[in-house]
Amino acid sequence: MTPREIIAKAWAMTKKEKLLKKDDAGLLRLAYLCFRSKIHRLNLQKEPSQIPLGQFNSLRAGVFAIWKQLFAT
């Protein structure tokens, strides 16, 4: 599942079943846009599409926490 599909699924679940708080949905959107923007800039520079682990730590942690909340069994 791509990041875009994950966000779309979470967004649909939020609207339909009220599973996500607005703040969580906003964080997922922000994370997706930041990652997408960074990858796009790297691609334009013909550099590898890899983001160093140290970048976007707070966004990664937030997305992981939401993921665990929604999909952990």
N, CA, C and O of each residue as an XYZ file, in Angstrom:
292
protein
N       0.852     -1.176      0.000
C       0.000      0.000      0.000
C       0.900      1.242      0.000
O       1.815      1.361      0.815
N       0.626      2.142     -0.911
C       1.432      3.355     -0.998
C       1.027      4.340      0.104
O      -0.065      4.234      0.662
N       1.915      5.305      0.419
C       1.535      6.316      1.414
C       0.239      7.040      1.050
O      -0.589      7.332      1.913
N       0.083      7.318     -0.221
C      -1.143      8.012     -0.662
C      -2.376      7.157     -0.393
O      -3.403      7.675      0.045
N      -2.285      5.857     -0.648
C      -3.407      4.958     -0.398
C      -3.707      4.843      1.101
O      -4.867      4.785      1.508
N      -2.650      4.811      1.911
C      -2.831      4.751      3.370
C      -3.569      5.997      3.852
O      -4.504      5.903      4.648
N      -3.151      7.148      3.374
C      -3.793      8.393      3.796
C      -5.233      8.444      3.299
O      -6.128      8.866      4.031
N      -5.459      8.017      2.063
C      -6.824      8.007      1.529
C      -7.716      7.079      2.344
O      -8.862      7.418      2.640
N      -7.197      5.908      2.707
C      -7.968      4.962      3.514
C      -8.264      5.544      4.896
O      -9.390      5.458      5.384
N      -7.262      6.128      5.510
C      -7.457      6.725      6.835
C      -8.455      7.867      6.765
O      -9.300      8.014      7.648
N      -8.360      8.679      5.713
C      -9.279      9.808      5.558
C     -10.711      9.302      5.381
O     -11.639      9.831      5.993
N     -10.890      8.274      4.540
C     -12.226      7.715      4.323
C     -12.778      7.128      5.617
O     -13.955      7.300      5.934
N     -11.920      6.433      6.361
C     -12.358      5.855      7.629
C     -12.755      6.949      8.611
O     -13.710      6.799      9.372
N     -12.024      8.027      8.585
C     -12.314      9.143      9.483
C     -13.685      9.718      9.186
O     -14.492      9.928     10.092
N     -13.940      9.969      7.929
C     -15.227     10.551      7.553
C     -16.379      9.594      7.836
O     -17.428     10.003      8.331
N     -16.176      8.315      7.517
C     -17.255      7.344      7.631
C     -17.461      6.878      9.063
O     -18.595      6.808      9.537
N     -16.389      6.564      9.745
C     -16.491      5.920     11.047
C     -15.951      6.758     12.199
O     -15.959      6.313     13.347
N     -15.490      7.949     11.906
C     -14.968      8.843     12.945
C     -13.843      8.187     13.747
O     -13.817      8.276     14.974
N     -12.915      7.530     13.050
C     -11.810      6.849     13.713
C     -10.633      7.757     14.024
O      -9.858      7.482     14.940
N     -10.497      8.820     13.278
C      -9.361      9.720     13.468
C      -9.830     11.068     13.980
O     -10.878     11.583     13.592
N      -9.023     11.612     14.858
C      -9.259     12.995     15.269
C      -8.791     13.906     14.139
O      -7.948     13.528     13.326
N      -9.347     15.102     14.103
C      -8.958     16.053     13.057
C      -7.460     16.326     13.081
O      -6.831     16.445     12.029
N      -6.885     16.424     14.278
C      -5.444     16.688     14.396
C      -4.623     15.561     13.782
O      -3.616     15.812     13.121
N      -5.057     14.310     14.002
C      -4.346     13.165     13.434
C      -4.434     13.180     11.912
O      -3.442     12.932     11.225
N      -5.614     13.468     11.392
C      -5.779     13.545      9.933
C      -4.886     14.653      9.373
O      -4.276     14.490      8.316
N      -4.812     15.759     10.071
C      -3.957     16.855      9.626
C      -2.491     16.479      9.636
O      -1.743     16.853      8.732
N      -2.073     15.734     10.663
C      -0.676     15.292     10.733
C      -0.358     14.338      9.585
O       0.713     14.437      8.985
N      -1.267     13.417      9.269
C      -1.042     12.497      8.150
C      -0.920     13.264      6.834
O      -0.072     12.951      5.997
N      -1.762     14.253      6.665
C      -1.717     15.065      5.447
C      -0.393     15.820      5.364
O       0.261     15.827      4.321
N      -0.006     16.448      6.459
C       1.247     17.200      6.482
C       2.442     16.290      6.200
O       3.332     16.650      5.428
N       2.462     15.119      6.821
C       3.568     14.178      6.608
C       3.652     13.774      5.145
O       4.732     13.774      4.555
N       2.512     13.431      4.563
C       2.496     13.032      3.159
C       3.022     14.156      2.267
O       3.853     13.922      1.390
N       2.536     15.371      2.494
C       2.959     16.493      1.653
C       4.448     16.791      1.813
O       5.125     17.098      0.832
N       4.960     16.702      3.036
C       6.395     16.939      3.264
C       7.253     15.879      2.581
O       8.231     16.204      1.908
N       6.883     14.607      2.757
C       7.644     13.525      2.129
C       7.580     13.640      0.606
O       8.595     13.501     -0.075
N       6.385     13.895      0.080
C       6.214     13.993     -1.367
C       7.031     15.150     -1.931
O       7.664     15.013     -2.977
N       7.019     16.274     -1.250
C       7.774     17.436     -1.708
C       9.274     17.147     -1.722
O       9.968     17.488     -2.679
N       9.766     16.520     -0.664
C      11.195     16.196     -0.568
C      11.609     15.230     -1.687
O      12.625     15.436     -2.350
N      10.820     14.186     -1.885
C      11.122     13.197     -2.939
C      11.094     13.873     -4.313
O      11.944     13.609     -5.163
N      10.117     14.736     -4.515
C      10.013     15.437     -5.800
C      11.266     16.275     -6.063
O      11.822     16.247     -7.161
N      11.703     17.023     -5.038
C      12.914     17.840     -5.208
C      14.135     16.970     -5.502
O      14.960     17.324     -6.344
N      14.253     15.842     -4.816
C      15.381     14.941     -5.075
C      15.334     14.403     -6.501
O      16.362     14.321     -7.173
N      14.138     14.036     -6.960
C      14.000     13.528     -8.332
C      14.373     14.579     -9.360
O      15.014     14.263    -10.363
N      13.984     15.814     -9.129
C      14.335     16.886    -10.065
C      15.840     17.098    -10.138
O      16.367     17.493    -11.178
N      16.528     16.836     -9.035
C      17.981     16.978     -8.994
C      18.692     15.693     -9.431
O      19.919     15.602     -9.394
N      17.895     14.707     -9.844
C      18.413     13.404    -10.282
C      19.240     12.725     -9.185
O      20.262     12.093     -9.451
N      18.768     12.874     -7.958
C      19.402     12.243     -6.811
C      18.532     11.081     -6.348
O      17.348     11.024     -6.679
N      19.113     10.147     -5.577
C      18.313      9.015     -5.081
C      17.121      9.499     -4.254
O      17.218     10.470     -3.503
N      16.010      8.807     -4.408
C      14.768      9.174     -3.704
C      14.740      8.580     -2.305
O      13.809      7.858     -1.946
N      15.746      8.880     -1.533
C      15.821      8.366     -0.168
C      15.984      9.541      0.780
O      16.819     10.422      0.574
N      15.169      9.532      1.816
C      15.230     10.589      2.820
C      15.991     10.039      4.021
O      15.644      8.974      4.531
N      17.018     10.743      4.480
C      17.779     10.266      5.643
C      16.870     10.043      6.858
O      15.916     10.790      7.074
N      17.174      9.017      7.639
C      16.345      8.681      8.801
C      16.205      9.831      9.783
O      15.174      9.944     10.445
N      17.192     10.672      9.893
C      17.143     11.768     10.849
C      16.208     12.902     10.454
O      15.888     13.764     11.273
N      15.769     12.901      9.192
C      14.904     13.975      8.721
C      13.444     13.622      8.999
O      13.046     12.465      8.865
N      12.661     14.602      9.380
C      11.228     14.434      9.622
C      10.928     13.478     10.782
O       9.915     12.779     10.760
N      11.805     13.443     11.798
C      11.613     12.515     12.921
C      10.268     12.681     13.603
O       9.607     11.688     13.908
N       9.848     13.915     13.848
C       8.585     14.111     14.563
C       7.399     13.663     13.716
O       6.430     13.113     14.239
N       7.477     13.900     12.399
C       6.399     13.435     11.525
C       6.364     11.911     11.476
O       5.291     11.311     11.535
N       7.523     11.291     11.370
C       7.584      9.828     11.352
C       6.983      9.240     12.616
O       6.213      8.281     12.562
N       7.339      9.821     13.758
C       6.834      9.325     15.040
C       5.317      9.480     15.119
O       4.619      8.588     15.600
N       4.818     10.610     14.649
C       3.374     10.837     14.671
C       2.622      9.864     13.774
O       1.593      9.315     14.170
N       3.136      9.651     12.568
C       2.496      8.715     11.633
C       2.531      7.296     12.214
O       1.543      6.567     12.133
N       3.659      6.911     12.795
C       3.771      5.577     13.372
C       2.774      5.390     14.513
O       2.157      4.331     14.629
N       2.616      6.403     15.346
C       1.668      6.316     16.467
C       0.235      6.155     15.956
O      -0.536      5.366     16.501
N      -0.119      6.902     14.913
C      -1.460      6.781     14.336
C      -1.635      5.405     13.705
O      -2.685      4.778     13.848
N      -0.604      4.939     13.007
C      -0.650      3.613     12.379
C      -0.925      2.536     13.431
O      -1.798      1.687     13.253
N      -0.168      2.585     14.526
C      -0.368      1.600     15.585
C      -1.781      1.664     16.146
O      -2.408      0.634     16.394
N      -2.272      2.864     16.342
C      -3.609      3.060     16.901
C      -4.681      2.455     15.971
O      -5.632      1.831     16.443
N      -4.525      2.642     14.662
C      -5.540      2.192     13.712
C      -5.420      0.726     13.316
O      -6.427      0.034     13.163
N      -4.182      0.254     13.149
C      -3.992     -1.035     12.503
C      -3.382     -2.119     13.386
O      -3.297     -3.272     12.963
N      -2.959     -1.782     14.587
C      -2.366     -2.806     15.471
C      -3.448     -3.763     15.935
O      -4.601     -3.381     16.137
N      -3.054     -4.998     16.095
C      -4.033     -5.998     16.552
C      -3.771     -6.393     17.975
O      -4.492     -7.223     18.528
